[in-house]
């Protein structure tokens, strides 16, 4: 008995870290103010990564994240760090960490477009936006600096009686309950100095061992994304999660193609590097409109959509659509000759595409200047809601 007591006494109590658990779009994650983190975790590095891994409950060989805040999917294994912006003409700096489920790894290489929908609301509620910029009633314009990709995002957040309005009647496929609509503008998601099409081509032929030559549109907009034709892979673009995620060989095939595409895009130099870059690039497949029944049992008619898109995130078919990949879809759909616009029957400034949970509309303003494609803005609607706020607890020895 005495030995048991002495052993127990040797362990320090858990840390209490102020945090907010939020849904943004079709994702959810744990949001922090950087100033609220333990001092060692306020800067990038091992202490920060270890803290976030433990908060989410990773790495978990069981794949359940039972001992953490994660939900055992790529859409629910996410963290967000926010602070007052150091960038002129911006309100808040937004840093996103995608936490691996079964590996001790936090991927900082890209943005989360869905959780972007919650950033403005958190920033307002937590005093990161100057009060003079906030209406008592109306739409607050929150200027976000996305630090992972160094891009500007504008969130249009409804405010009622001086507080963020979260409830409403806006419905987003992939989210069960309606909420207030938050319009998100991704401003110049590709810098003028960057190549939207890193290979210089709208369509490339990917040579992947074990595959027939595959046509691919590889684009850097929102997030680096590789688009393939569904039928070239043996699919029709109406697949739901179980059709892909229950097929180990299919998942390995997609990861192999993704790794070769990452090399072609110049994101990695060797195939082995793809393991440490799971968040980017994304891989997706497209097809012309086909009717299907969504995962929620909703009938999606081919006449209601411009094309079908299915995308993988962190090695699994996504249950809806990543917001950043939607930026890539909208951009590619607005440019004649990409696989995405081809599937939509021609370039369009706005498309409504089908995904496993239903449909999503995204619009893009693109132009070609001196032979180089640029996109000025991509817009879509999301919604967000605080699920819980208070403190998240973390064993001290983790940082």
C-alpha positions as CSV (number, residue, x, y, z in Angstrom):
1,X,0.0,0.0,0.0
2,X,2.8,2.4,0.9
3,X,4.6,1.6,-2.4
4,X,1.4,2.4,-4.3
5,X,1.1,5.8,-2.5
6,X,4.7,6.7,-3.2
7,X,4.3,5.9,-6.8
8,X,1.2,7.9,-7.1
9,X,2.8,10.9,-5.4
10,X,5.6,10.9,-7.9
11,X,3.3,12.0,-10.8
12,X,2.6,15.7,-11.3
13,X,-1.0,16.9,-11.7
14,X,-2.3,17.6,-15.2
15,X,-1.9,21.0,-16.9
16,X,-5.0,23.0,-17.5
17,X,-4.8,24.9,-20.8
18,X,-7.6,27.3,-21.9
19,X,-9.2,25.9,-25.1
20,X,-12.4,26.0,-27.2
21,X,-13.7,22.9,-29.0
22,X,-15.3,24.2,-32.3
23,X,-17.0,22.9,-35.4
24,X,-16.0,24.7,-38.5
25,X,-17.6,23.6,-41.8
26,X,-17.5,19.8,-41.9
27,X,-14.6,19.5,-39.5
28,X,-14.0,20.2,-35.8
29,X,-10.9,20.9,-33.7
30,X,-9.4,22.3,-30.6
31,X,-8.8,26.1,-30.8
32,X,-6.2,27.9,-28.7
33,X,-5.0,31.4,-28.2
34,X,-1.2,31.2,-28.5
35,X,-0.7,33.3,-25.4
36,X,-2.7,30.7,-23.4
37,X,-0.3,27.8,-24.2
38,X,2.5,26.8,-21.8
39,X,5.5,29.0,-22.5
40,X,7.5,26.2,-24.2
41,X,4.6,25.6,-26.6
42,X,4.1,29.2,-27.6
43,X,6.8,28.8,-30.3
44,X,7.1,26.2,-33.0
45,X,8.9,23.0,-32.0
46,X,8.8,19.7,-30.2
47,X,7.1,21.0,-27.1
48,X,4.2,22.5,-29.1
49,X,3.8,19.3,-31.2
50,X,3.9,17.1,-28.1
51,X,1.3,19.1,-26.4
52,X,-1.1,19.1,-29.4
53,X,-0.5,15.3,-29.9
54,X,-1.5,14.7,-26.3
55,X,-4.5,17.0,-26.5
56,X,-5.9,15.1,-29.5
57,X,-4.9,11.7,-28.2
58,X,-2.2,10.7,-30.7
59,X,-0.4,8.6,-31.6
60,X,-3.0,5.9,-31.0
61,X,-2.2,2.4,-32.4
62,X,-5.9,1.6,-31.8
63,X,-6.9,4.4,-34.2
64,X,-9.6,5.7,-31.8
65,X,-8.1,8.7,-30.0
66,X,-10.1,7.6,-26.9
67,X,-7.7,9.3,-24.5
68,X,-7.9,12.7,-26.2
69,X,-10.1,15.2,-28.0
70,X,-9.7,13.7,-31.5
71,X,-12.5,12.0,-33.3
72,X,-10.5,9.3,-35.0
73,X,-10.9,10.8,-38.5
74,X,-8.8,13.4,-40.4
75,X,-11.8,15.8,-40.2
76,X,-11.7,15.6,-36.3
77,X,-8.0,15.4,-35.6
78,X,-7.2,19.1,-35.9
79,X,-5.8,21.9,-33.9
80,X,-5.8,25.7,-34.4
81,X,-3.6,28.3,-32.9
82,X,-4.7,32.0,-33.0
83,X,-3.1,35.3,-32.0
84,X,-3.5,39.0,-32.8
85,X,-2.0,39.5,-36.2
86,X,1.5,40.8,-36.7
87,X,0.6,41.5,-40.4
88,X,-0.5,45.0,-41.4
89,X,-4.3,45.3,-42.3
90,X,-5.0,41.9,-40.7
91,X,-6.9,41.1,-37.5
92,X,-5.8,37.5,-36.6
93,X,-2.9,35.1,-37.4
94,X,-4.2,31.6,-38.0
95,X,-2.0,28.5,-37.7
96,X,-3.4,25.1,-38.4
97,X,-2.0,21.8,-37.2
98,X,-3.3,18.5,-38.7
99,X,-2.6,15.8,-36.1
100,X,-1.8,12.3,-37.4
101,X,-3.9,9.6,-35.7
102,X,-1.5,6.7,-35.5
103,X,1.8,8.5,-35.8
104,X,3.6,11.0,-33.5
105,X,3.3,13.7,-36.1
106,X,1.7,17.2,-36.6
107,X,1.6,18.3,-40.2
108,X,1.9,22.1,-40.5
109,X,2.2,22.1,-44.4
110,X,-1.3,23.4,-45.3
111,X,-4.5,25.1,-44.2
112,X,-7.9,23.7,-43.2
113,X,-10.5,25.4,-45.2
114,X,-13.4,24.1,-43.1
115,X,-12.0,25.2,-39.8
116,X,-11.3,28.6,-41.4
117,X,-15.1,29.1,-41.1
118,X,-14.7,29.1,-37.3
119,X,-11.6,31.3,-37.1
120,X,-13.5,34.6,-37.4
121,X,-16.0,33.7,-34.7
122,X,-13.2,32.6,-32.3
123,X,-11.2,35.7,-33.0
124,X,-14.2,38.0,-32.2
125,X,-15.2,36.2,-29.1
126,X,-11.7,36.0,-27.7
127,X,-10.8,39.7,-28.2
128,X,-8.5,39.3,-31.2
129,X,-10.4,41.7,-33.3
130,X,-10.4,45.4,-32.4
131,X,-13.8,46.5,-31.1
132,X,-14.1,49.4,-33.4
133,X,-14.2,47.0,-36.4
134,X,-17.2,45.1,-35.0
135,X,-20.8,46.1,-35.6
136,X,-23.4,45.8,-32.9
137,X,-25.6,44.2,-35.5
138,X,-24.6,43.1,-39.0
139,X,-21.6,41.4,-40.7
140,X,-18.2,41.6,-39.1
141,X,-15.4,41.4,-41.7
142,X,-12.5,39.5,-40.1
143,X,-9.2,39.7,-41.9
144,X,-7.3,36.5,-41.4
145,X,-3.6,35.9,-42.1
146,X,-3.2,32.1,-42.8
147,X,0.3,31.5,-41.5
148,X,0.8,27.9,-42.9
149,X,0.4,29.1,-46.5
150,X,0.9,32.9,-46.0
151,X,-2.3,33.9,-47.6
152,X,-5.2,36.3,-46.8
153,X,-8.7,35.0,-46.0
154,X,-11.7,37.2,-45.3
155,X,-14.5,35.8,-43.1
156,X,-17.9,37.5,-43.0
157,X,-19.2,36.7,-39.6
158,X,-22.8,37.6,-38.6
159,X,-23.0,39.6,-35.3
160,X,-26.3,40.1,-33.3
161,X,-26.4,42.4,-30.2
162,X,-22.6,42.6,-30.1
163,X,-22.1,38.8,-30.1
164,X,-21.2,36.3,-32.8
165,X,-24.4,34.7,-34.1
166,X,-24.0,31.0,-34.4
167,X,-27.6,29.8,-34.9
168,X,-29.4,30.1,-38.2
169,X,-31.1,28.3,-41.0
170,X,-28.1,27.8,-43.3
171,X,-27.7,24.1,-44.2
172,X,-24.3,22.6,-45.1
173,X,-24.2,19.1,-46.5
174,X,-22.0,17.0,-44.2
175,X,-23.3,18.9,-41.1
176,X,-26.4,17.5,-39.5
177,X,-27.9,20.7,-38.0
178,X,-28.4,24.2,-39.6
179,X,-26.5,27.2,-38.3
180,X,-25.6,30.8,-39.3
181,X,-23.9,31.2,-42.7
182,X,-20.3,32.5,-42.8
183,X,-19.1,33.5,-46.2
184,X,-15.3,32.9,-46.7
185,X,-13.2,34.7,-49.3
186,X,-9.9,33.1,-50.1
187,X,-8.0,36.1,-51.5
188,X,-5.4,35.5,-54.2
189,X,-4.9,31.9,-53.0
190,X,-2.0,31.7,-55.5
191,X,0.7,34.4,-55.4
192,X,1.6,36.1,-58.6
193,X,5.1,34.8,-58.0
194,X,3.9,31.2,-57.7
195,X,2.9,28.8,-60.4
196,X,-0.7,27.8,-60.1
197,X,0.2,24.8,-62.3
198,X,3.7,23.8,-61.0
199,X,4.4,21.6,-64.1
200,X,3.4,24.4,-66.5
201,X,0.6,22.2,-67.9
202,X,-3.2,22.1,-67.3
203,X,-3.0,18.4,-67.8
204,X,0.0,16.1,-67.3
205,X,0.5,12.4,-67.8
206,X,1.6,10.7,-64.6
207,X,3.8,7.6,-64.9
208,X,3.1,5.5,-61.9
209,X,4.5,2.0,-61.6
210,X,1.7,-0.6,-61.8
211,X,-0.7,1.9,-63.4
212,X,-1.5,2.8,-67.0
213,X,-0.4,6.4,-67.8
214,X,-2.8,8.6,-65.9
215,X,-4.0,12.0,-66.9
216,X,-3.7,14.5,-64.0
217,X,-4.4,18.2,-63.4
218,X,-2.0,19.3,-60.6
219,X,-2.8,22.6,-59.2
220,X,-1.7,24.8,-56.3
221,X,-4.7,26.8,-55.2
222,X,-6.1,26.6,-51.7
223,X,-4.0,23.5,-51.2
224,X,-1.8,21.5,-53.6
225,X,-4.2,19.0,-55.3
226,X,-3.9,16.2,-57.8
227,X,-7.1,15.7,-59.9
228,X,-7.6,12.4,-61.8
229,X,-10.4,11.1,-63.9
230,X,-12.6,8.7,-62.0
231,X,-13.2,6.3,-64.9
232,X,-9.5,6.0,-65.5
233,X,-9.2,4.6,-62.0
234,X,-12.2,2.3,-62.3
235,X,-14.7,4.5,-60.4
236,X,-17.6,6.7,-61.5
237,X,-17.3,9.5,-59.0
238,X,-20.4,8.6,-57.0
239,X,-18.6,6.5,-54.4
240,X,-19.2,6.9,-50.7
241,X,-16.6,6.4,-48.0
242,X,-16.9,2.7,-47.5
243,X,-16.3,2.0,-51.2
244,X,-12.7,3.3,-50.8
245,X,-11.9,3.2,-47.1
246,X,-12.9,-0.4,-46.8
247,X,-10.5,-1.4,-49.6
248,X,-6.9,-1.5,-48.3
249,X,-5.5,-2.1,-51.8
250,X,-7.3,1.0,-53.1
251,X,-5.9,3.2,-50.3
252,X,-2.4,2.0,-51.0
253,X,-2.9,2.7,-54.7
254,X,-4.1,6.2,-54.0
255,X,-1.1,6.9,-51.7
256,X,1.3,5.6,-54.4
257,X,-0.2,7.9,-57.0
258,X,-0.2,10.8,-54.6
259,X,3.4,10.3,-53.8
260,X,4.4,10.3,-57.5
261,X,2.2,13.4,-58.0
262,X,3.9,15.1,-55.1
263,X,7.3,14.6,-56.8
264,X,5.9,15.9,-60.1
265,X,4.6,19.0,-58.3
266,X,8.0,19.6,-56.8
267,X,6.7,19.2,-53.2
268,X,9.1,16.3,-52.4
269,X,12.2,14.9,-54.1
270,X,11.9,11.2,-53.0
271,X,8.9,8.9,-52.6
272,X,9.8,8.2,-49.0
273,X,9.2,11.9,-48.1
274,X,5.5,11.5,-48.8
275,X,5.0,9.7,-45.4
276,X,6.0,12.9,-43.6
277,X,3.7,15.0,-45.8
278,X,0.3,13.4,-45.4
279,X,-1.7,16.6,-45.4
280,X,-0.4,17.8,-48.8
281,X,-0.9,17.3,-51.6
282,X,-4.5,16.1,-51.7
283,X,-5.7,13.6,-54.3
284,X,-9.1,13.7,-55.9
285,X,-11.0,12.2,-58.7
286,X,-13.7,13.8,-60.9
287,X,-16.4,12.8,-63.3
288,X,-19.3,14.4,-65.2
289,X,-22.6,14.6,-63.3
290,X,-24.2,11.4,-62.2
291,X,-27.1,10.8,-59.8
292,X,-26.4,9.1,-56.5
293,X,-27.7,8.8,-52.9
294,X,-25.6,10.6,-50.4
295,X,-24.3,9.1,-47.1
296,X,-27.2,10.8,-45.4
297,X,-29.7,9.2,-47.7
298,X,-30.3,12.4,-49.7
299,X,-30.9,11.9,-53.5
300,X,-28.5,14.0,-55.5
301,X,-29.8,14.4,-59.1
302,X,-27.3,14.8,-61.9
303,X,-29.3,17.8,-63.0
304,X,-28.5,19.6,-59.7
305,X,-24.8,19.4,-60.0
306,X,-22.1,20.4,-62.5
307,X,-19.7,17.5,-61.7
308,X,-18.9,14.9,-59.1
309,X,-15.7,15.0,-57.0
310,X,-14.3,12.6,-54.4
311,X,-11.2,13.6,-52.4
312,X,-8.9,11.8,-50.0
313,X,-7.4,13.4,-46.9
314,X,-4.8,11.9,-44.7
315,X,-5.0,8.6,-46.6
316,X,-8.8,8.2,-46.4
317,X,-11.8,9.3,-48.6
318,X,-13.2,12.4,-47.0
319,X,-16.8,12.2,-45.8
320,X,-17.6,15.5,-47.5
321,X,-15.1,17.9,-49.0
322,X,-12.1,19.7,-47.5
323,X,-12.5,23.5,-47.8
324,X,-9.1,24.0,-49.2
325,X,-9.7,21.3,-51.9
326,X,-13.0,23.1,-52.7
327,X,-10.8,26.2,-53.5
328,X,-8.8,24.0,-55.8
329,X,-12.0,22.6,-57.4
330,X,-13.5,26.1,-57.9
331,X,-10.3,27.4,-59.4
332,X,-9.7,24.5,-61.7
333,X,-13.4,24.5,-62.8
334,X,-13.0,28.2,-63.9
335,X,-10.1,27.4,-66.3
336,X,-10.9,25.8,-69.7
337,X,-9.0,22.6,-70.3
338,X,-8.4,21.2,-66.8
339,X,-9.8,17.8,-65.9
340,X,-12.2,19.5,-63.5
341,X,-13.6,21.9,-66.1
342,X,-13.8,19.1,-68.6
343,X,-15.9,17.1,-66.2
344,X,-18.1,20.1,-65.7
345,X,-18.7,20.4,-69.4
346,X,-16.5,23.5,-69.8
347,X,-15.1,26.3,-67.7
348,X,-17.5,28.0,-65.3
349,X,-17.1,30.9,-62.8
350,X,-19.2,28.9,-60.3
351,X,-19.9,25.2,-59.9
352,X,-22.1,23.1,-57.7
353,X,-20.3,19.8,-57.2
354,X,-21.4,16.5,-55.6
355,X,-19.5,14.9,-52.8
356,X,-20.2,11.9,-50.5
357,X,-22.4,14.0,-48.1
358,X,-24.3,16.0,-50.7
359,X,-23.3,19.2,-52.7
360,X,-21.3,22.3,-52.3
361,X,-21.2,25.5,-54.4
362,X,-17.9,27.3,-54.9
363,X,-17.1,30.3,-57.1
364,X,-13.7,31.5,-58.5
365,X,-12.5,34.7,-60.3
366,X,-9.6,33.6,-62.6
367,X,-7.8,35.3,-65.4
368,X,-4.9,34.5,-67.7
369,X,-2.2,37.2,-67.8
370,X,0.8,36.8,-70.2
371,X,0.1,33.1,-70.4
372,X,0.0,32.6,-66.6
373,X,-3.2,31.8,-64.8
374,X,-4.1,33.8,-61.7
375,X,-7.1,33.5,-59.4
376,X,-8.2,36.7,-57.6
377,X,-10.7,35.3,-55.2
378,X,-12.5,32.0,-54.4
379,X,-15.7,32.2,-52.3
380,X,-17.8,29.6,-50.5
381,X,-20.2,29.5,-47.5
382,X,-19.5,27.6,-44.3
383,X,-20.9,27.6,-40.8
384,X,-19.4,27.3,-37.3
385,X,-20.3,26.7,-33.7
386,X,-18.7,26.5,-30.3
387,X,-19.2,23.0,-29.0
388,X,-17.5,23.4,-25.6
389,X,-15.1,25.9,-23.9
390,X,-13.0,25.8,-20.8
391,X,-9.8,24.0,-20.2
392,X,-8.3,21.0,-21.9
393,X,-6.1,18.9,-19.5
394,X,-2.7,17.5,-20.4
395,X,-0.3,15.3,-18.4
396,X,2.7,17.5,-17.6
397,X,5.3,15.0,-18.7
398,X,4.1,15.4,-22.3
399,X,5.8,18.7,-22.9
